[in-house]
C-alpha cells in the first residue's frame, strides 16, 4: 500500500433495530453526509467502491451515481460484507494513485432488522446449507459459532466468566458511547440470567440485528490537505481467503478454530504499513459473536493462542487496557452493519472525535472484517509518514 491516500469524510446512521428510512435513502443520506464532513460536493465524486455480495443487489453503484448526478470513472467491488467493507481502501488506492479517480466513495448498509428473515435472507443463498446442514439442526449462525465455542473451551479451558467478559466490556463501551443500539447495563449476574441461544452462547454473545448504513470518502494525501477535517491515512490493507467456500467454511474448515485468511491478511497489512503489532493503539474487531472476537485476535497475532479469554477478563482489551478493542461497543452492542461502523469509529478515534470513549492520542488503529472464507484488515494512522 502506497501511503498516499486518506479517509477525509465519514458518516453513519444512528444505530437502530428498525428504521423508518428505506435502505437506499439511508445510503444516499450517508454518502452526502460523508461528503459534507469532508467539505466536498457530490459533483466531486468520480469513483465508487463497495462489497461484491450485498450492495450490488440492494443498493447498486449505478443507483448511487445516478442519485448523486455524477459520471463515474471508476467502480469496483470485492468480497461481501465485512471483508469487502474493510478492504474498500485497497480498491480506492488503485483508482486514486493511478489517476483513474479523484474522489472515491465507499458505502454499505443493511435493512436486516426490518427484513423478517434478517441475515438469513443472505445466508440462505448457499444451497448446500439448505440441503445438508439445516435439516440436521444447523439452522442459524449462532449454532455454528456455539460449536466453535465448545471446541475452544475443550482445547483451551475458556471459562464462562472469560466468555462473558467479552460481552460485558462491549456493553460498557456502548453505554459510555451514549448512542448505541443496546444500552442496557450488563454484569456477570445479568449475563448468566440472559437467555441461552445455542449453548454456550447467550443473547449478549450474539451480534445485534440492525437497519442502517455508513459511508467513507477517500482522496489522495495531497488533496486531503485541503479537506475540512484532519485526514486519516490508509497505512496498509490485507485481504486473504481460505481454500474453501462460504457454505463449507463453518463446518469443513481443516483448522476448526482458525478464521480462514485472517492471519495472512494481517501479515500483509502490517507488512504494507511497515509497523509491528505492538504499536497499535486500538483494534476494531469484527465481533459477530463473542467467541469469534476471541478467535480473531488470536489469528491476527494480537495475543497468543488460548490467551484471548484471559486478555479480556483481565481488562487488557478495555478502554484503559493495553489494546482497547471495539471502543464503540462493536457488533455485540453498538450496531450490526457488518463493519462500516467499525471503520467510522476508527477514523473518529484517530481524529480525536470519539467523545466519551476517546482514547488518549492514538496514532495507529486496526479494523478487521470477516466474511468467511474471506478476511480483511485495514490499518489506519493519523500521520502520513
HUCORKA-V294966 format. One record per backbone hydrogen bond with DSSP energy under -0.5 kcal/mol. NH is the residue of the N-H (numbers start at 1). CO is the residue of the C=O. E is the energy in kcal/mol with one decimal. If there is no record, write none. Layout:
nh = <NH:NH>
co = <CO:CO>
e = <E:E>
This chain:
nh = <4:6:7:8:8:9:11:13:16:22:26:27:28:29:30:31:32:33:34:35:36:37:38:39:39:40:44:45:46:47:48:49:50:52:52:57:58:59:64:65:66:67:68:69:70:72:73:74:76:78:82:83:84:85:86:87:88:89:90:91:91:92:93:94:95:96:97:98:99:100:101:104:105:106:107:108:110:112:113:114:115:118:120:121:122:123:124:125:126:127:129:130:131:132:133:133:134:136:137:138:139:143:144:145:146:147:148:149:150:151:152:153:154:155:156:157:163:164:165:166:166:167:168:169:170:171:172:173:174:175:176:177:178:180:181:182:183:191:192:193:194:194:197:198:201:203:205:206:207:208:210:211:212:214:215:216:217:218:219:221:224:225:225:226:227:228:232:233:233:234:235:235:236:238:240:242:244:248:249:251:252:253:256:258:260:262:265:266:267:268:269:270:271:272:273:274:275:279:280:281:282:283:284:285:287:288:290:293:294:295:296:297:298:299:300:301:302:303:307:311:312:313:314:315:316:317:318:321:323:324:325:326:329:333:334:335:337:340:343:344:345:346:347:348:349:350:351:352:352:353:357:358:361:365:366:367:368:369:371:371:374:375:376:377:378:379:380:380:381:382:385>
co = <2:219:232:6:217:217:215:213:211:20:22:23:24:25:26:27:28:29:30:31:32:33:34:35:36:35:41:42:103:103:74:105:76:78:79:54:54:55:60:61:62:63:64:65:65:70:46:46:48:50:370:80:80:81:82:83:85:86:87:87:88:88:89:90:91:92:93:94:95:95:95:218:47:216:49:214:212:210:210:111:111:115:117:118:119:119:120:122:123:125:126:126:127:128:128:129:129:133:134:133:137:140:140:141:142:143:144:145:146:147:148:149:150:151:152:153:159:160:161:162:163:163:164:165:166:167:168:169:170:171:172:173:174:174:334:333:181:187:188:189:190:191:201:201:198:195:202:203:288:331:336:16:110:108:11:106:9:104:6:4:220:221:222:223:224:38:7:231:381:5:233:379:379:377:375:373:242:245:245:248:248:249:254:255:258:259:261:262:263:264:265:266:267:268:269:270:270:276:277:364:364:324:366:283:285:286:205:289:290:291:292:293:294:295:296:298:297:297:304:307:308:309:310:312:311:311:315:318:316:281:317:283:326:329:330:330:335:337:339:340:341:342:343:344:345:346:347:348:349:348:354:355:359:380:282:378:284:376:369:374:371:240:369:238:367:236:365:378:233:363:383>
e = <-2.1:-2.8:-3.4:-0.6:-2.6:-1.1:-1.7:-2.5:-0.6:-0.6:-2.5:-2.5:-2.2:-2.7:-2.1:-2.6:-2.5:-2.2:-2.7:-2.1:-2.2:-2.4:-1.5:-0.9:-0.7:-2.9:-1.8:-1.5:-2.1:-1.4:-1.9:-2.3:-1.5:-0.7:-2.9:-0.9:-2.4:-1.9:-1.8:-2.8:-2.2:-2.4:-2.2:-1.5:-2.1:-0.7:-3.2:-1.4:-1.8:-1.4:-0.6:-0.8:-0.7:-2.8:-2.5:-2.0:-1.0:-0.5:-1.4:-1.0:-0.5:-2.3:-2.3:-1.0:-1.4:-3.1:-2.2:-0.7:-0.8:-1.4:-1.6:-2.7:-2.5:-2.5:-0.7:-2.1:-1.9:-0.7:-1.1:-0.7:-2.3:-1.5:-1.6:-1.6:-1.7:-2.0:-1.8:-1.9:-1.6:-0.8:-0.6:-1.3:-2.2:-2.9:-0.7:-1.4:-3.2:-1.5:-1.8:-2.0:-2.1:-1.3:-1.0:-2.1:-1.8:-1.5:-1.7:-2.4:-2.5:-2.3:-2.7:-2.8:-2.1:-2.5:-3.0:-2.0:-2.2:-2.7:-1.6:-0.8:-1.0:-0.9:-2.7:-2.2:-2.1:-2.3:-2.2:-2.3:-2.3:-2.6:-2.1:-2.3:-1.9:-0.6:-2.1:-2.2:-0.6:-2.7:-2.4:-1.4:-0.8:-0.9:-2.5:-2.0:-3.1:-2.0:-1.5:-1.8:-2.0:-2.5:-0.5:-2.6:-2.4:-2.4:-2.5:-2.6:-2.3:-3.1:-2.1:-2.4:-2.2:-0.8:-0.7:-1.9:-1.6:-2.2:-2.0:-0.5:-2.7:-2.0:-0.8:-2.5:-1.6:-2.5:-2.1:-2.3:-2.2:-1.4:-1.9:-1.1:-3.4:-0.6:-1.0:-2.0:-0.6:-1.9:-2.5:-2.3:-2.5:-2.2:-2.3:-2.7:-2.2:-2.5:-2.2:-1.5:-1.3:-1.5:-1.2:-2.6:-0.7:-2.3:-3.4:-0.8:-1.4:-1.0:-2.0:-1.9:-1.6:-2.5:-2.7:-2.0:-1.1:-2.4:-2.6:-1.4:-2.1:-1.3:-2.1:-2.1:-2.2:-2.6:-2.3:-1.7:-1.6:-0.7:-1.4:-1.7:-2.6:-0.6:-2.4:-2.3:-1.5:-1.5:-2.7:-1.4:-0.7:-1.1:-1.7:-2.2:-2.2:-2.1:-2.2:-2.3:-2.5:-2.1:-1.6:-1.3:-0.6:-3.0:-1.4:-1.9:-0.8:-2.3:-1.5:-2.6:-2.4:-2.6:-0.5:-2.5:-2.6:-2.2:-2.7:-2.5:-2.7:-3.0:-2.8:-0.5:-2.1:-1.3:-1.3>
